[in-house]
Amino acid sequence: MAEIILHQYVNSPFSEKIRKIFAHKKVSWRSVEQPVIMPKPKLIPLTGGYRRIPVMQIGADVWCDTGVIIRKIDELYPEPTIYPDGTEAACHMINLFADRRFFFSTTPVIFEKLAAVIGKDFLEDRSKMMRGANFEEITLLAPDARNYVRAYLDNLERSLAKRPFILGNSFSLADAACFHCVWFLRAEPTAFSLAQKFPSVMKWFERIDAMGYGDVKPMDPDEALKIARESTPATTPGADHGDPNGLKPGMRVSVTPEDYGFDPVTGVVVTSSIHEIAVEREDPQLGKIVNHFPKVGFRISAA
Ligand SMILES: N[C@@H](CCC(=O)N[C@@H](CS)C(=O)NCC(=O)O)C(=O)O
């Protein structure tokens, strides 16, 4: 198999979730540092428009969104599991909660202080990405967000006082998912002080922080593009015979995030399942690329 490449940046919380799964499964991977704001000229040819981070590449196959990245890593490296003791359903529900509620409660708390120093370019980029939302006004949300973050941390504290990990004695996807939110709080000292009031959360945080990132070596973005150009997508065609909307291989569709970063990716369906859709595109620089997306959280429409 071609190498696993993660397109990411150091300060990206969603990448941190994936880095911890790499650590748990002792995966060897390559890290390509991508820009924090648009333009991303060495990412977009791989994704066909999708701008969010992280993105995982293996040859000419590219996985967009951690929802589908996690499932691919787990398919390649099932052991050690990220779903100990039959906790797969609980893990995915907690993962969704962490991405959609916990993470979005941490951002106003952090940016209340950081907005003044972070630079106009970043704020403008994120306001555009959120379409309509004014990222500079995020500080107005901070008081309520602080209440939410404390409540989520208190829920964690109550479990972690009794056991080392969120779902029991072993690390799981639930830990990686909630860890990335607390890790993001550490970007700003007063935000992190909310978490520091919870002793068992802090012990858990330090334990996961110490896990490292697996066996990682940096890669130049041009090398990743060359690998994509010289590879052929490895995805085999397949159909989801139970698809409730009649989606079939060969259909031309656009796939767009439902929440932010509304850049559609258009291609021909190669395969689909309950959890994933994969579309093939012809990229002018790279040739054939297959992009994989989770079905949860994305809008699929005929193109
Ligand atoms: N649902 C996405 C969310 C990814 C996300 O929001 N990532 C942040 C960085 S941690 C992002 O893309 N921010 C905008 C950017 O980097 O351009 C996932 O699970 O991958």
The ligand as an SDF file (V2000), in Angstrom:
LIG
                    3D

 20 19  0  0  0  0  0  0  0  0999 V2000
  -16.2340   17.9830   10.0500 N   0  0  0  0  0  0  0  0  0  0  0  0
  -14.8550   18.2580    9.6980 C   0  0  0  0  0  0  0  0  0  0  0  0
  -14.3800   19.5290   10.4170 C   0  0  0  0  0  0  0  0  0  0  0  0
  -12.9620   19.9000   10.0630 C   0  0  0  0  0  0  0  0  0  0  0  0
  -12.6160   21.3040   10.4950 C   0  0  0  0  0  0  0  0  0  0  0  0
  -13.4600   22.1340   10.8470 O   0  0  0  0  0  0  0  0  0  0  0  0
  -11.3370   21.5900   10.4650 N   0  0  0  0  0  0  0  0  0  0  0  0
  -10.8640   22.9300   10.7160 C   0  0  0  0  0  0  0  0  0  0  0  0
   -9.4190   22.8860   11.1880 C   0  0  0  0  0  0  0  0  0  0  0  0
   -9.2360   21.9540   12.6900 S   0  0  0  0  0  0  0  0  0  0  0  0
  -10.8500   23.6780    9.4060 C   0  0  0  0  0  0  0  0  0  0  0  0
  -10.8870   23.0560    8.3620 O   0  0  0  0  0  0  0  0  0  0  0  0
  -10.7760   24.9980    9.4450 N   0  0  0  0  0  0  0  0  0  0  0  0
  -10.6990   25.7620    8.2300 C   0  0  0  0  0  0  0  0  0  0  0  0
   -9.4300   25.5760    7.4910 C   0  0  0  0  0  0  0  0  0  0  0  0
   -8.4480   25.0600    8.0330 O   0  0  0  0  0  0  0  0  0  0  0  0
   -9.3830   25.9790    6.3340 O   0  0  0  0  0  0  0  0  0  0  0  0
  -14.0080   17.0470   10.0530 C   0  0  0  0  0  0  0  0  0  0  0  0
  -14.4150   16.2700   10.9100 O   0  0  0  0  0  0  0  0  0  0  0  0
  -12.9680   16.8410    9.4140 O   0  0  0  0  0  0  0  0  0  0  0  0
  1  2  1  0
  2  3  1  0
  2 18  1  0
  3  4  1  0
  4  5  1  0
  5  6  2  0
  5  7  1  0
  7  8  1  0
  8  9  1  0
  8 11  1  0
  9 10  1  0
 11 12  2  0
 11 13  1  0
 13 14  1  0
 14 15  1  0
 15 16  2  0
 15 17  1  0
 18 19  2  0
 18 20  1  0
M  END
$$$$
